[in-house]
Amino acid sequence: MYFKAQQPVVLASQSPRRRELLEMLGFDFRVIPSKKEEPKPEQFQNALNYVINCAEVKAADVAKKNPEAVVIGSDTIVVCDGEILLKPEDKKQAMETLRKLSGRSHEVITAVAIKSGNSEMQFHETTEVTFFDLPDSWIEAYTNTDDPYDKAGAYGIQTLSGLFVEKINGDYNTVVGLPVARLARKLSDAGYISLSGSRVEC
């Protein structure tokens, strides 16, 4: 089972995790990260508006130079008690973030914006993640690695920090960074991709 794209597809993200998830669908695409500066969270009334805007900014920026393509922009945030926990700037901030998440539940929101010519759409998925109580020695050891520093919330569920996770409620791939199952349906419904293989096309 695989899909074919009906026109060029561009992923407007430099995330290797999003690239790997999109590759699951089987069609060729290019990766062209947006160079547009992301807005600041304090400019928005709530976390959802912020993450949707970030995804839309990425898609719109790359679409300007690739008008023939279907451009996919995405952004992921971690929210705990209404606070957006961005990528940590240093070890101290990473440790503070993980201590906030320890023994508690938080939300991971991934927004996706799809732009093709004058057509655009967006959607988002929210997954609840619950952490075990984290020993400070584990936090210390993890933040001594490079892993937390390019990830919202200072962790990646698909890496060693997946050991912190007691349970999730929702789509696992939303936490990784791209809700690819729902994305496939959106792209298919819009006619941007079609299912191919075993003489089946729909």
Residue pairs with C-beta under 8 A, 6 or more apart in sequence:
1 26
1 195
1 197
2 25
2 26
2 27
2 195
2 196
2 197
3 25
3 26
3 27
3 184
3 187
3 188
3 193
3 194
3 195
3 196
4 26
4 27
4 193
4 194
4 196
5 27
5 28
5 29
5 70
5 192
5 193
6 191
6 192
6 193
6 194
7 68
7 69
7 70
7 116
7 192
8 29
8 30
8 66
8 68
8 69
8 70
9 27
9 28
9 29
9 30
9 69
9 70
9 71
9 72
9 192
9 193
10 29
10 30
10 31
10 32
10 62
10 63
10 66
10 69
10 70
10 71
10 72
11 18
11 19
11 22
11 29
11 30
11 31
11 32
11 72
12 32
12 33
12 34
12 58
12 59
12 61
12 62
12 63
12 71
12 72
12 73
12 74
13 19
13 31
13 33
13 34
13 58
13 72
13 73
13 74
14 31
14 33
15 74
15 177
15 178
17 156
17 158
17 176
17 177
17 178
18 74
18 177
18 178
19 31
21 173
21 176
21 177
21 178
21 180
22 29
22 72
22 178
22 180
22 183
24 180
25 180
25 184
25 187
25 193
27 193
30 69
32 62
32 65
32 66
33 62
34 57
34 58
34 59
34 61
34 62
34 73
35 61
36 57
36 58
36 60
36 61
38 54
38 57
38 75
39 50
39 53
39 54
39 57
41 47
41 50
41 84
41 86
43 50
44 50
44 53
47 77
47 79
47 82
47 84
47 109
48 109
48 111
48 124
50 77
50 84
51 75
51 76
51 77
51 109
51 110
51 111
51 124
52 111
52 113
52 122
52 124
54 75
54 77
54 111
55 73
55 74
55 75
55 111
55 112
55 113
55 122
56 73
56 111
56 113
56 120
56 122
57 73
58 73
58 74
58 75
58 113
59 71
59 72
59 73
59 113
59 114
59 115
59 120
60 73
60 113
60 115
60 120
61 73
62 71
62 73
63 69
63 71
63 115
63 116
67 117
69 116
70 114
70 115
70 116
70 187
70 192
71 114
71 115
71 116
72 112
72 113
72 114
72 183
73 112
73 113
73 114
73 115
74 110
74 111
74 112
74 113
74 177
74 178
75 110
75 111
76 108
76 109
76 110
76 111
76 152
76 174
76 175
76 177
77 84
77 85
77 86
77 108
77 109
77 152
77 153
78 84
78 85
78 101
78 106
78 107
78 108
78 152
78 153
79 85
79 106
79 107
79 108
79 109
80 100
80 101
80 104
80 106
80 107
80 153
83 100
85 97
85 100
85 101
85 106
85 152
85 153
85 154
86 152
87 149
87 150
87 151
87 152
87 154
88 94
88 97
88 148
88 149
88 154
91 143
91 144
93 154
94 143
94 148
94 149
94 154
95 139
95 140
95 143
97 148
97 153
97 154
98 134
98 139
98 142
98 143
98 148
98 154
98 155
98 164
99 134
99 136
99 139
101 131
101 134
101 153
101 155
101 164
102 131
102 132
102 133
102 134
102 139
102 164
103 131
103 132
103 133
103 134
104 130
104 131
105 128
105 129
105 130
105 131
106 128
106 129
106 131
106 153
107 126
107 127
107 128
107 129
108 126
108 127
108 128
108 129
108 152
108 153
108 174
108 175
109 124
109 125
109 126
109 174
110 124
110 125
110 174
110 175
110 177
110 178
110 179
111 122
111 123
111 124
112 122
112 123
112 124
112 178
112 179
112 182
112 183
112 186
113 120
113 121
113 122
114 120
114 121
114 122
114 183
114 186
114 187
114 190
114 192
116 190
116 192
119 190
121 186
121 190
123 182
123 186
125 170
125 171
125 174
125 179
125 182
126 170
126 174
127 168
127 169
127 170
127 171
127 172
127 174
127 175
128 168
128 169
128 170
129 157
129 165
129 167
129 168
129 175
130 165
130 166
130 167
130 168
130 169
131 164
131 165
131 166
132 164
132 165
132 166
134 164
138 163
138 164
142 148
142 155
142 160
142 161
143 154
145 160
147 155
147 156
147 159
147 160
147 161
148 154
148 155
148 156
148 161
155 161
155 164
156 162
156 176
157 165
157 168
157 172
157 175
157 176
158 176
168 175
171 179
171 181
171 182
173 179
173 180
173 181
184 193
187 193
188 194
188 195
194 201
194 202
195 201
195 202
